[in-house]
């Protein structure tokens, strides 16, 4: 497996589940890239696009795991076209109409016609402050992808208690391409 983990606004360092996932994959001899994207606390869509395009070209992942703003970034990458991957995990995507000033360059976000992955799964929380369940369901339905909704998981991050997260580890590490 060649796993690329893309964090959202502010990064996902330990004890965030993305850091735990990177460590777990590495411990099991998987190849993982978990880059700190440029100026993660004050991100720029164009800088992140350039950086991730380079990573995709050099690293050539078969699986990508996005959290939060990284999902929006993936949508922008798909608008331009990327090399298809085997699996894409979209965790806690924010609303396509997010109006937060610090991340305003990412919004409004497009809904690309193609997500460039053979297998896609979206995981949300029913009380995520960044997207309502109805919008997430609409996105999942548009792409005809499975949607898992977790009760009371907030933004599915370290602040809402998601450090080591067995569900994502099992999903990512099963049926490796």
RAKAJO-V436417 format. One record per pair of residues at least 24 apart in sequence whose ideal C-beta (glycine too) atoms are under 6 Angstrom apart, sorted by the first residue. I is the first residue (numbers start at 1). J is the second residue. Records with the same first field share a line. If there is no record, write none. Layout:
I = J ; J
//
This chain:
1 = 30 ; 63 ; 176
2 = 31 ; 61 ; 62
3 = 30 ; 32 ; 63
4 = 33 ; 61 ; 64
5 = 34 ; 65
6 = 66 ; 70
7 = 67
8 = 67 ; 68 ; 69 ; 70
9 = 69 ; 103
10 = 40 ; 41
11 = 40
12 = 67
15 = 158 ; 163
16 = 157 ; 158
17 = 162 ; 165
18 = 67
20 = 163 ; 164
21 = 168
24 = 169
33 = 59
44 = 105
45 = 105 ; 106
48 = 73
62 = 86 ; 177
63 = 87
64 = 88
65 = 89
66 = 90
67 = 91 ; 92
68 = 92
72 = 106 ; 109
75 = 109 ; 110 ; 112
78 = 112 ; 114 ; 115 ; 116
79 = 110 ; 112
82 = 116
84 = 116
85 = 117
86 = 118 ; 177
87 = 119
88 = 117 ; 120
89 = 121
90 = 122
91 = 123 ; 156
92 = 128 ; 155 ; 156
94 = 130 ; 131
95 = 131 ; 135
120 = 145
121 = 146
122 = 147
123 = 148
124 = 149
125 = 150 ; 153 ; 154 ; 156
126 = 151
127 = 152
128 = 155
130 = 155
//
